Amino acid sequence: MTETQRAHSVSDPEPQSEELLMQELEKYPKHKMNKDDVYRVARMVNEYQGKIKAHLHEQQEKKAGRMDRFADRVANFGGSWRFVAALTVILTVWLIWDHGRLSLFMLSFSLSIFTVFQAALIQMSQNRQAMKDKQEQMLDIAINYTAEQENLEIQKRLTHIDKRLHGLEKNGDG
């Protein structure tokens, strides 16, 4: 599935993951969840988080300009084996074709200019990727913080229930 398909699947009409999670949890109000149940719940949470990240990626792509996408394509090609092979072929043909001193100077000068532009485009692409990574990291931190707060609330409620149960046990024994 491509990023675009994943991004479009965010808007598909299907039950929301939180609804599915609640349906799953309501099946076991009095029973302890087994390993398979925990796995299913964890999978639904991960799918929900994946949908959020796909939506975030879609928004980032909408904000990206034509030059940003061009820089990404240059960085992708410049870091590939196709680029290494193409550059090797070009340099080999150049060296076989002409042995003149001026020709080698022009080759060196051309490669230097090419390197300057390629480095700038790769740096732009890396900066854009760093921004994407930072946004995803902030999303992960927010999700983890929310989950931690929910866990603390559950822990408080369980402690309260435990105290009430101990109180009932004392009253029942006495």
LINNOR-V638794 format. One line per field, one symbol per residue. psi: psi as a letter, one per 40 degrees, with the letter a starting at -180 (. if undefined). burial: # if it has 9 or more other ideal C-beta (glycine too) atoms within 8 Angstrom, else .. A space follows every 10 residues. Layout:
psi = ???
burial = ???
This chain:
psi = hidddddded ehhihidddd dddddedfde ihhadddddd dddddddddd dddddddddd dddhiddddd dddddddefi dddddddddd dddddddhei dddddddddd dddddddddd dddddddddd dddddddddd dddddddddd dddddddddd dddddddddd ddd.
burial = .....##.## ......#..# #..#...#.. ......##.# #..##.#### ########.# #..#...### ##.#####.. ..#....... #..##..... ..#...#... .......#.. ##.###.#.. ##..##..#. ..#....... .......... .......... ....
